[in-house]
Structure formats: C-alpha cells, structure tokens
Amino acid sequence: MSKELNVGEFVDLMAVMVDLRLRDEYRDGVVANFERIKAIANLVNTFALPEDVEVAPVFEP
C-alpha cells in the first residue's frame, strides 16, 4: 500500500532536518515549488523505457 506524500509535512520535516528556519511568509511558496517538483518527478518516473536501454557513463548532449 502506497501512502500519498503530504508535501507541506515533507517541507516542514526537511526544514527541521537541515536546521532551516523557514519563515512563515516563505513556506507556502516553498510548498508550491515542491508540488511542481513532485508533478515533474511523477511524469519522469512513469515514462516507460525499453528493456534494451543502457545507462550512459557520461552525459554527452
């Protein structure tokens, strides 16, 4: 069973973990940005890759 990530709770816990004093007036913006990051990560993680794809040791654009 997978539990949905509560982004606000995540931001609060990570701020404590890294000893970041996140001011109240910035918290909503930080949470909104992490919501965007989460949406992008979900899109990337659901993209199916063919079985024959190999990891590149060096990125070359």
VOGU-3710 file (C-alpha; in Angstrom, 3 decimals, decimal comma):
1> mskelnvgef> 0,000/0,000/0,000  1,425/3,368/-1,006  0,798/6,497/1,009  0,409/9,818/-0,820  3,149/12,313/0,039  1,962/15,308/2,064  4,222/17,988/0,601  3,578/20,504/3,387  4,547/17,943/6,010  7,591/16,956/3,947
11> vdlmavmvdl> 8,779/20,581/3,728  8,315/21,060/7,481  10,204/17,872/8,333  13,054/18,568/5,915  13,429/22,114/7,263  13,893/20,668/10,744  16,260/18,016/9,444  18,609/20,525/7,784  18,152/23,104/10,571  16,488/25,599/8,224
21> rlrdeyrdgv> 14,408/28,266/9,896  11,768/28,585/7,195  9,875/31,812/7,760  6,076/31,619/7,602  5,831/34,087/4,711  8,003/31,804/2,514  6,560/28,409/3,464  3,603/28,478/1,029  5,933/29,298/-1,871  8,328/26,518/-0,917
31> vanferikai> 5,452/24,040/-0,665  4,120/25,182/-4,076  7,537/24,668/-5,664  7,826/21,173/-4,178  4,340/20,381/-5,527  5,641/21,318/-9,009  8,793/19,238/-8,498  6,637/16,291/-7,418  4,454/16,575/-10,543  7,512/16,664/-12,820
41> anlvntfalp> 9,130/13,723/-10,992  5,926/11,675/-11,303  5,880/12,318/-15,057  9,521/11,271/-15,421  9,112/8,186/-13,215  6,076/6,915/-15,133  7,816/7,138/-18,514  8,447/3,578/-19,667  11,892/2,786/-21,018  12,657/-0,062/-23,416
51> edvevapvfe> 14,404/-3,059/-21,845  17,488/-2,614/-24,071  18,317/0,910/-22,846  21,700/1,102/-21,135  22,938/3,670/-18,636  25,412/6,122/-20,163  28,566/6,526/-18,041  28,991/10,093/-19,342  26,313/12,557/-20,414  27,000/13,970/-23,864
61> p> 24,319/16,286/-25,281
//
